[in-house]
Amino acid sequence: MPEPRSGAGGVVSITRQSFQSLFQRARHGDASALHVLFSQHVGPLRRWARGRLPRWARTVADTADLVQEALVQTLRRLGDFEPQGHNALQAYLRRAVDNRINDEFRRIARRGLASALDEGQPDARPSPLEEAVAQQTEDRYRAALARLRPGDRRLVVARVELGYSLEQLALMTNRPRVDTARVALRRALERLALEMAID
């Protein structure tokens, strides 16, 4: 029976007959036959997978790793594959790699992309002290707001909490001009600041 022949660059070329022989030996656990059989497919599979895997996903899962994992999974199921020839095995392996890529997409969709830790970038979240100070300020603001006259309270809440424009404040309080709404708001905020200073 013909044996595999070494081609250019030491890559082993496989004839139809030698493929059948290698496949049967690989199926029965011959490690050297497995190596020869799969070494023919690793390069083409990596190139094919690189075209299927977007650049943003390649940082998460290296193409070579995906191909390696797919090959390992295929080795476990080699007994289920009926050899129709070298090209059929390539198609089978591509399907395995494609399934692995789809698994990776699903994983990214569930968990999102992992971002690299940057030691120099400060944590955007407030510290426990900042949270405590913010809560204290919020409590003082609420207590001071409750002590304001209803008209001043309406102006402060509309501007500070609801983000109303001066035009909207003028309409809401039936003031004829924006300037009068601005003056009323400034006075209400001054009263609020005084009440907060008392607390």
N, C-alpha and C positions, 0 to 999 in steps of 0.2 A: 504494500500500500504506500502511495507517495507520502513523503513527509513534507512539512512546511519548508519553504525556501526563503533564505534571507535575501531581502531586496536592498534598495538604496538606503543608506543611513542605518543599517542594522534592523530595519523593520521587517518582520516576517510576513511574506505574502502567503495567502492560504488559497489552495485550489478547492474546488467543490468536494473532491474525495477526502482531502486532508481535513476540511471543515467537519465533515461527518465523523471522522475518526476522532478529532480533537474534542468535538462536542460530547461524544459518548464517553470519552475518558474523563472530561471535566464533570460530566453528570455523575460519574462514579467516584468523584473526589480527587482526581489527579490534579495537584496544585500547578504543576508545570504546564499542563494542557490548558487549565483555566487562565494562567498568566498569558500564554500565547494568544488564546482566543480573545480575551478582553483587551489586550494591549493594542489590537487592531482597531478597537472601537473608541478608546478613551479620547484620542485627539479629535476625531470628527465629532464626537458627542459634545466635547467642551466647546468647540467652535459653534456648533448648532445651538447649544444652550445659551451661549453668550449673546446670540442674536435674539433669543426668546426672552431673556431676563433684562428688564430695563436697568439703566445705569444706577438709578436711585436704589433699586433692590439689591444690586451687586455689592453695595457697601454693607448690607445686612447679611447676606448669605453669598459667599464667594461661589462663583460658577463651578470651580473645580470641586468644592465641597459637595455641591448639589449632585454633580455627576458621580462622585465617589459614593455618596449615600445611595443613589439610585442603583449603581452597580452592585453594591452590597445587598440591597433588597432583592435585586434580580437573582443574585447567586442563591439566595435562600429558596427561590421559587423556580430554579432551573429545571427541576423535574416536571413542572407543569408546562414547560415550553416544548412544542413539537418542532424540531428543526426542519425548516424548508430551505435552508441555505444561509449563506453569509449575510445577504441583504435582509433576510427575514429577521435575523438576530439583531441587526442594526435598527430595524423598525421597532422591534420589541423593546430594545434598550431606549430608543427615543421616547417611546410611550411612557416608560418608567421615569425618565428624566422629566418629561412634560408633567406627569403626575406629581413629581417632587416639587417642580416649580409652582404648580397650582396650590400645593400644600403651603408653600412659602408665602404666596399671595394671600391666602386665607389667614395665615398666622399674622401677617402684617396688618391686614384689615381689622383683625380682632384686637391686637395689642398696639398697633402704631409702630412707627419707625423709632428705633432706639437712637438717642442722641449721645454723642461722645461727651464725657465729663470734661469740663474745662475748669481747672483749678483756679485760673485767674478770674473767672466770671463769678461775681457775687450772686448769692441766692436771692431771687426776686421776691420770695415770700418774706413777710414781716417777721421780726424776731418776737419771742414771747414778751419782751419788754415793750416793743412797739405796739403789739396787740393790746397789752394791758393799758398803755397810755391812750391808745385810740378808744378803748372801751370807756375809760374814765372821761375822756373829752366828750364822747357821745352822751354819756349820762348827764354831764354838766350842761350840754347843749339842750337836751330834752327838758331838764328841770328849768333852765332859764327860759326856754320857749313857752313852757306852761305858764310862766309868770307874766308874759307879755300881754298887752291888750289884744283882743281878737283881730283888729285890723292890722296891727303890726305882725301878729303871728301868721296871718294869711299871706302877707307880702313876703315874709322870710321863707315860709314853706314853699310858696310858688316859685321863688327865685332859686333858693338853695337846694331844695329837694326835687322839685319838678323841672327846674331849668327853664322857666318862663323867660321870654325876652321882655325888655322894657315896654315894648308896644303891647304885648299881651298883658302885662301888669296894669298898664293904663286902662285897657279895655275891661279887665276883670274888676278893677276898683272904681270904674266910672270916672276916671280922671280925664280931663279934656286934652291934655298934652303929655308927651313922653317925659318932658322935663319935670313935670310935677310928680309923675310916678317915680322917677329917679331920686328926687329929693325925699319922697316918702319912704322909699326903700332904704336910702342911706340912713335916715333917722331910725328906722326900725332895726337895722343892723347895729347901729350904735347902742341902742337900748339893749339889744341882745348881748352885745359884748360887755356892757356894764353888769347885766344880770349874771353872766358867766363868771365875771371877776369876783362877784360877791360870794359865789359858791365856794 
